[in-house]
């Protein structure tokens, strides 16, 4: 399998002053493998957006997901407001 050298995925929130913890903080991925990024919030925001930054530095919006689960191709995102968490 081919190692993907740079993958940046991040979350933006629709409120200021929210502490966010991402687990794992960073990861290296192999093509075709499955991985999960988990984010937990101190206060649940009004909007949750997942983004991807490609190797050229361009930021690509993946999901707007205030609650529930969404799928796009091989990507799945889930947000659980009561738990203050979102995963991709």
PADREN-354021 format. One line per field, with one value per residue (C-alpha): residue number from 1; residue in three letters; x, y, z. Coordinates in Angstrom, 1 decimal. Layout:
N
num: [NUM	...]
residuo: [ALA	...]
c1: [X	...]
c2: [Y	...]
c3: [Z	...]
END
This chain:
88
num: [1	2	3	4	5	6	7	8	9	10	11	12	13	14	15	16	17	18	19	20	21	22	23	24	25	26	27	28	29	30	31	32	33	34	35	36	37	38	39	40	41	42	43	44	45	46	47	48	49	50	51	52	53	54	55	56	57	58	59	60	61	62	63	64	65	66	67	68	69	70	71	72	73	74	75	76	77	78	79	80	81	82	83	84	85	86	87	88]
residuo: [UNK	UNK	UNK	UNK	UNK	UNK	UNK	UNK	UNK	UNK	UNK	UNK	UNK	UNK	UNK	UNK	UNK	UNK	UNK	UNK	UNK	UNK	UNK	UNK	UNK	UNK	UNK	UNK	UNK	UNK	UNK	UNK	UNK	UNK	UNK	UNK	UNK	UNK	UNK	UNK	UNK	UNK	UNK	UNK	UNK	UNK	UNK	UNK	UNK	UNK	UNK	UNK	UNK	UNK	UNK	UNK	UNK	UNK	UNK	UNK	UNK	UNK	UNK	UNK	UNK	UNK	UNK	UNK	UNK	UNK	UNK	UNK	UNK	UNK	UNK	UNK	UNK	UNK	UNK	UNK	UNK	UNK	UNK	UNK	UNK	UNK	UNK	UNK]
c1: [0.0	1.0	1.6	-0.2	2.3	0.2	-3.4	-4.9	-8.5	-10.0	-13.2	-14.6	-17.3	-19.9	-19.2	-16.3	-14.8	-15.4	-12.6	-12.1	-10.1	-9.2	-8.1	-5.7	-4.1	-2.5	-2.2	-0.5	-2.8	-2.4	-4.5	-7.6	-7.4	-10.1	-9.4	-11.5	-10.9	-12.9	-13.6	-15.1	-16.4	-16.8	-20.0	-21.9	-21.7	-24.5	-22.6	-20.1	-18.1	-15.4	-12.7	-9.8	-6.6	-5.0	-1.2	-1.3	-2.8	-6.3	-9.1	-12.0	-15.3	-16.4	-19.5	-21.8	-23.3	-25.0	-26.4	-26.8	-24.8	-23.9	-22.0	-20.3	-18.5	-16.1	-16.4	-18.8	-19.4	-21.4	-22.3	-24.0	-25.0	-25.9	-22.4	-20.6	-18.8	-18.3	-16.3	-15.1]
c2: [0.0	3.6	5.9	9.2	11.8	14.8	14.7	17.6	17.4	19.9	21.1	24.6	25.7	28.4	29.9	31.5	30.4	26.7	24.3	21.6	18.4	16.3	12.7	11.8	15.2	14.0	10.8	9.3	7.3	4.5	4.5	2.3	2.0	3.3	6.0	8.1	11.6	12.5	16.0	16.8	20.3	22.1	23.7	22.6	25.1	26.1	24.8	22.0	21.9	19.4	20.5	18.9	20.7	19.1	18.9	22.2	24.0	24.4	24.0	21.9	21.8	18.2	18.3	20.7	18.5	20.1	16.6	13.1	11.2	12.1	10.1	11.1	8.4	6.7	9.5	9.4	12.2	11.9	14.7	14.0	17.3	15.8	14.3	17.4	15.4	15.0	12.3	11.8]
c3: [0.0	-0.7	2.3	2.0	3.3	4.2	5.3	7.2	8.3	10.8	12.3	12.5	14.9	14.8	18.2	20.1	23.4	22.9	24.0	21.4	22.0	18.9	19.1	17.7	17.3	14.0	12.1	9.1	6.8	4.3	1.2	1.6	5.4	7.8	10.4	12.8	14.1	17.2	18.5	21.9	22.8	26.1	24.9	21.8	19.0	16.6	13.5	13.0	9.8	8.8	6.3	4.4	3.4	0.3	-0.2	-2.2	0.8	-0.7	2.0	0.9	2.8	3.6	5.8	7.6	10.3	13.3	14.4	13.1	10.5	6.9	4.3	1.1	-0.7	1.8	4.4	7.3	9.8	13.0	15.5	18.8	20.4	23.8	24.1	22.7	20.1	16.4	14.5	10.9]
END
